[in-house]
C-alpha cells in the first residue's frame, strides 16, 4: 500500500514492482473522469512509482551497455565511448547519457576489463531504492553526489570511517519521504555539520569574490551581483530580514517605540556584537539598583507587548530581556555566560591607524567596501528601536553553541538562516558581542512559566530557538524568526507555557496542527511528530532533519 498526505509527504509502504507492472495497462490507458479525488491521487502516485521502476531498469541497461562499450563490443557502430553510444541509440542529450552512466557506475558492480577485478557497488542503499522504484533518477543523482562528498571527507580522514555508509543509508531513508530539493538542503547541512571548516573561504577567495557590484542601467533598472560571507549574511538578515518575514508584526515594534518615547520601556535594539564574561552573577549582586531598573523596564515591555497578562515575576529577570547587543550562546551544559551592557553603540567604521599607531593598510576591494558598508548599516540599524519585532523578539542574531565548543573553537554552532557554521566563527562573533546565557536544563534558568503566561515570553522563546532552530515540523525549512510558539497541550485545556510543552512551528504548520490530529512529543531535546492514521497507518514518528542535520547520523541505526 502507498499512502501520502499530499503536501507533506509521509513514510510510505511501497507496493512490490511486480504488482505495479501487472496493472500497468490499466494505470496508463483507463480514463480519469470517473475517479474520486482519493482514487485519482493514488493512481497518479502509482503511475509515478511505475515510471521510477522503469527508470531503474533503464539504469540497469545503461550499466550493461556501458560495460560492453568499454570492452569494445560496439566499436563497429562508430560510437567513441559509452556516452556517445547511449546518445545515438536512445536519441538523448550527451548530458542525460552521462548522468545515467554516472548513476549506473555508483549503483552497480564495476568490472575492470584488464584485470577482471570487480569493484563492489559504491552505494548499495541507493541502488536498492532505485531498483525498487522508491526514488527517482533525479533523487538518485542528488544522493550519489552528496554521499561522494562525504566519502571524500572519509578518505581524507576528516570524518570517522563508516560515516559515508551511514549518511547514505540515512539520506536514502528520508529520500523515500521527501522531495529532492528538501533532501538536497538536508544533505548540504549534514555535510556542513560534518566538516564546518571545509566551507570557510580563503583570503584570496574573499579578495576575488566578496563584495557587491552594480551593472549598467538597462531600462531604468540596475542589477546587483556579489558574494557575502555567512557571518555577514546572518547580520544582514538579522536587521533587514524582518521585511521578508511572512508574519511580520510592525505594530508591535511601533508600540514599543512609542513606549520608549514615553520613557516606559528601554526599547534598546540588538546587534550581533560583544564579549564573554563568566562573572555576571557576581556583577549583578554588586549592583542591585541596576537589577531593579532592569525589572521595571522588563515589566513595562511585558505590559506593552502582552496586555492583561499580569506582571512578570521576579525570577523571570534572571536573563535580561533587553540587552544592548546580543548573541545567544545556547549551551547544553556548563557554566553560564553573562551579559555585558554597552552604553555606546558599536563603531564599525574603518580606522586608518591601529592601536599601536601603525598605518592600517586597507586591502579591501571597492566591491568589498560597498558590501561591508551595507552590512554595517544593518548592524547600526539593529541598535535602534525603530525596527519591528521579528519572530517575537527584537532583531538580534541568535547563535546556538555549546559552552565547550565556544571556548575551544572546535565543533559547530547554529545560526538562524544558514544552519551550521564553525564554532571558531561563533568565537569570532562572541568577541564583539554580548552573550546571553541559555543553558538548557540548568536549575538557575527559567524553563517553566506555568499558567502565568499564555503568550511565550522572550526568555522562553530564546530557549525554544536554541532547541528547535526553526519550524520543527518535518520537511519544513522556515527559520526561527518566521515561526510561532505552539502549545503541545493547548492552553485552553490546561497546558503550561513551558519548554516541554512548547514547540516552534511556522504559521502554515501551526494552523495544520490545530485542525488535524498530528501528535507531538519531545525526546532527548528533539521534537517528534506522529502523523494521523490516514497519512501513515503505522503512525511512525518523524522529525525535522533540515534544522538538525546531525540526526541523519542516527536514522540508519534506528
Secondary structure as GFF3:
##gff-version 3
##sequence-region A 1 558
A	DSSP	alpha_helix	17	22	.	.	.	ID=ss1
A	DSSP	alpha_helix	24	29	.	.	.	ID=ss2
A	DSSP	alpha_helix	37	70	.	.	.	ID=ss3
A	DSSP	three_ten_helix	75	77	.	.	.	ID=ss4
A	DSSP	alpha_helix	82	90	.	.	.	ID=ss5
A	DSSP	alpha_helix	94	107	.	.	.	ID=ss6
A	DSSP	beta_strand	110	111	.	.	.	ID=ss7
A	DSSP	beta_strand	118	119	.	.	.	ID=ss8
A	DSSP	alpha_helix	124	131	.	.	.	ID=ss9
A	DSSP	alpha_helix	137	155	.	.	.	ID=ss10
A	DSSP	alpha_helix	163	175	.	.	.	ID=ss11
A	DSSP	alpha_helix	180	194	.	.	.	ID=ss12
A	DSSP	three_ten_helix	196	199	.	.	.	ID=ss13
A	DSSP	alpha_helix	203	209	.	.	.	ID=ss14
A	DSSP	beta_strand	211	214	.	.	.	ID=ss15
A	DSSP	beta_strand	224	227	.	.	.	ID=ss16
A	DSSP	alpha_helix	230	240	.	.	.	ID=ss17
A	DSSP	three_ten_helix	241	244	.	.	.	ID=ss18
A	DSSP	alpha_helix	250	261	.	.	.	ID=ss19
A	DSSP	alpha_helix	280	286	.	.	.	ID=ss20
A	DSSP	alpha_helix	288	305	.	.	.	ID=ss21
A	DSSP	three_ten_helix	314	317	.	.	.	ID=ss22
A	DSSP	beta_strand	327	329	.	.	.	ID=ss23
A	DSSP	alpha_helix	366	382	.	.	.	ID=ss24
A	DSSP	alpha_helix	403	408	.	.	.	ID=ss25
A	DSSP	beta_strand	412	415	.	.	.	ID=ss26
A	DSSP	beta_strand	419	422	.	.	.	ID=ss27
A	DSSP	alpha_helix	423	431	.	.	.	ID=ss28
A	DSSP	beta_strand	435	437	.	.	.	ID=ss29
A	DSSP	alpha_helix	458	468	.	.	.	ID=ss30
A	DSSP	three_ten_helix	480	482	.	.	.	ID=ss31
A	DSSP	beta_strand	483	487	.	.	.	ID=ss32
A	DSSP	three_ten_helix	491	493	.	.	.	ID=ss33
A	DSSP	beta_strand	502	506	.	.	.	ID=ss34
A	DSSP	alpha_helix	507	515	.	.	.	ID=ss35
A	DSSP	beta_strand	519	523	.	.	.	ID=ss36
A	DSSP	beta_strand	526	530	.	.	.	ID=ss37
A	DSSP	three_ten_helix	549	551	.	.	.	ID=ss38
A	DSSP	alpha_helix	552	555	.	.	.	ID=ss39
###
